[in-house]
Amino acid sequence: MEGESVKPRDLTMSNTKKEMMDTYNELLKKIKEREKTGLKPEKKIEEKKKKDVVGIAETLSLDGVVNGISNLKLEIGKRLTNISDGLEEEVNKFQKIQNAIEVKEEELRELYEIEKSAESLAALIESQNIKRGEFESQMAVRRLELEREIHAIRADWEKEKKSHEALIKERDFM
């Protein structure tokens, strides 16, 4: 039909109105047939989409919409439950981390106290070593003084002893 050309009747002034209308209708019919057979692919796709949309709209009923809404509610409820569970799990992790931080802070405080005590002990030991050194040097000086004093006393005692013995000998000799 595409290659076929429409041959209109020769219209003249003497044609009747009916003949003109028949020719017009015949031409209109042939043009519509050409359009149907010669549709472009875009138009066919568009028409199919329109038919699909209309078909979907026709299949939807009130019950279908209500069921769809209830299914959506269930799905939303499940997702919210999953989110809630996930948040709860994360909060538990956060609390465990906070507890671990507190334990480590306590350990750090203990270590700091130990370090402070160790520094104090080191200072005490150093002070004690200094005092011991001073004491030992004082004791050495004192020992020397005492030894000199003892020697001096012995020397004096020896002199007295000798003088006493000499007196006794003199007295006995006499």
Secondary structure by P-SEA (a helix, b strand, c coil): ccccccccccccccccaaaaaaaaaaaaaaaaaaaaaaccaaaaaaaaaaaaaaaaaaaccaaaaaaaaaaaaaaaaaaaaaaaaaaaaaaaaaaaaaaaaaaaaaaaaaaaaaaaaaaaaaaaaaaaaaaaaaaaaaaaaaaaaaaaaaaaaaaaaaaaaaaaaaaaaaaaac
